[in-house]
Structures are given as structure tokens and as C-alpha cells.
Amino acid sequence: MTTEATLPTTSASPTARQVWTRARGIALALVVLLAGAVAIAVVRSDARHGELDPRSADPYGSRAVAELLADRGVSTRVVTTLDDARAAAGPDTTLLVAVPDLLTERQQTRLHSATEGSGGRTLLVAPGGPAVERLAPGVTADPALSLDSTLAPACDLPAARRAGTADTGGIRYSTTHIEADTCYPSRRLATLLRIPDAPEEAAPEGTPGDTVVLGAPDILFNNHLDEHGNASLALQLLGSRDHLVWYLPSVSDTTAPDDERSFFDLLPSGWLWGTLQLFIAAALAALWRARRLGPLVPEKLPVAIRASETAEGRARLYRKANARDRAATALRSATRTRLAPLVGTPVAQAHTPEALLPALSAHLHDAHGDGQSLHTLLFGPPPGDDAALIALADQLDALERQVRRP
């Protein structure tokens, strides 16, 4: 310890250059990811739209069927609010509800009250159990999906018979309506239902109204329209009236103030599962990188290190942390451990003042002073500064040499 003051002061903290060298790879990766995200956002911020959007030319958009309908004189109008969808219901209009499950319970009830008896056609695309029961009373969705996507009509509905096989396999439905057309069955449950309006709800003139429940949206997608009889079925279902209103429910629809949703209700379920998986992965990574539980296992060093180097390294650590109390405790503990056998005290009692100090005083014949001085030297408070710590080390060395003197 006395040679510590002459040693050069070194710092174990990494410099700014070292920190940058270690972190520049991660920083570069983050910059590349951020730039890629911005580029993708810019590219995708053009005229492209989402799934089942008649303005979208993406594989899962529906622009192709909208253009084919336009060639046949059927106009297509996109609405995103419930008020616009309810106002559009009429005998000369087909109302397509793209994602019925996004509507709240109150919105579904209000939409059904507007379309019921309007004389037009309402087409529901893959509604789930609660949605279909409110939008098409008397229809129930089966929990099990269809195993096959391409199915045969197996019904007397003219549109289905002309189209032939089509990709309607998805949600399967059953109904209590005796007059309903049940088409494209999968294990005896229909994937396409047509439910005509009751006679008292039919339009006074023209084509009677009905509700069509479609189990899968595949026949409306751009990339599936040219397969099987998808195009024929889609055009017949959507082109029976002069006007097609394509209702895309959106979060901007504020027509139902009593059905306010929280932020978490607006998040799709996939994001919640993804976040949970990230937390699990982070916990597993932390467990993998954490220090193992249990006692430390001693290992032989690959090289021999001089005791003086170990002492100097430990002294530097103590000095850097201003741990004079720990340094003094280490010095006193080592001195007491070495003195105990010399004065006839068991090593197990070397750190007990009542056992060590009387034996040490008797061995020295009070030559070192009274017992109080020995107690202060071997069990006293920590030194207040570095000079006091050095003085303590010198006094302990002197005491040990005096005890060892024959």
C-alpha cells in the first residue's frame, strides 16, 4: 500500500473514441433501418390503398372488379362513414360492407335498420359470428372454417350456377330462413348465403331486395379475380343494381359517439401478440446474458500473476472508488489473521477483540501501549484521508514485525 502513491494514475473508464468504436456498428444499423422505413413510407404514400379497396391496384385490392363493373355501366362509390352508408341504401343500390367486424355493436344495429326493407342488396364480406347475427338476423357463423377455398355451387341460385366453382371457402354459415339460397357448401354448411327480404319488406317495384353473406373476400381480390368463376360471381353479385356503394369502415367514423374506443381497442390483435413475443424474447435474452445463479466456480489462471501486481491492481481500484474504509478493513483483517497464530489465538477468533487483544497484550508485555491503542489500531474506525490510510498501513506493519521479533 505504501508504494501506491508513486504509481501512475490510470482510468478504466472508456474514452469517447472507444465508445464510438464499439457502438458505431449498432448506430449504423439503426440509421439504415430508419432510412429504409422512411423510404418505404414515401413509396407507399402514393395513390395505393388498403385491402378490399376498389381504388387499390395491389394484389389484395379490388380495383379490377370495380373497372369491370364500370364497363357494364355500374358506378362504384367509396364511403367510409356509417351515415353515408345508411344514406346510400336504396332499391337501385348494392351496399358492400367490406369489413363488418370493424363496426361496433351499435353501428351494426343502425346499419341493419337502414338496409332492412330498402329494396336494395346488402353484401357482407366475411362477417364473424356477432356481426352476422346483427347484420343478418337468423344467420349463424360456424366456429370452424372451410378446409377448402375453392368450392362448387351446389345450389339453385342462378348467379352461382353460371359462375361455377369459386373461391368462397372461408367462414361457414347456417340459417333459419327457409327461402334462403345456401351455396358453395363445405361439410354441409354454406359459404355463400342469399336471404331475400320478407314480402312485406320488399321494394314496391323493381328487383326485390336481399342480403348476401360471403364467407371469404377472395373473389374480390385483384390477384384472384381471374381464377375459376370468381370474376363471374363477383360481377353478378355486385352488378345487379345500377350503383355500388363500397363501405370501408374506418377509425375516422365518428357517427357513433356512444361507442368510443380506447387506444388499445384500435390496435389489431397481431400487434398485441407481437409485443408480447418481444417481451418474452427480451426476458429470455436477459436470462441468457445474466450471471449464472449459484456459487462461483474457481478456475486456474492461464498465466501466473505476481502477488504484487494483484495488490497494486486492487489498490488502484480502491483509490479510484475512494474506498478507504474497505482498504482499511482489508488491511486490518489480514493483519489480525496473521497475528492470531503468533499469539496463541485460534484463527476462528482472530476477529473477536475479546479473544485477540488480551493475548496480544500479554505477548507484547504492554510494550506497544495499553489495550485501547491496540483496539483502535486493529478494530478502529476507517481513516479519514489517504495519509491516514498510509499511516495505518505503516503501524500495522510495525505491530506485526514487533510480534514476530524473537
Order of alpha helices (4+ residues) and beta strands (2+ residues): alpha-alpha-beta-alpha-beta-alpha-beta-alpha-beta-alpha-beta-beta-beta-beta-alpha-beta-alpha-alpha-alpha-alpha-alpha-alpha-alpha
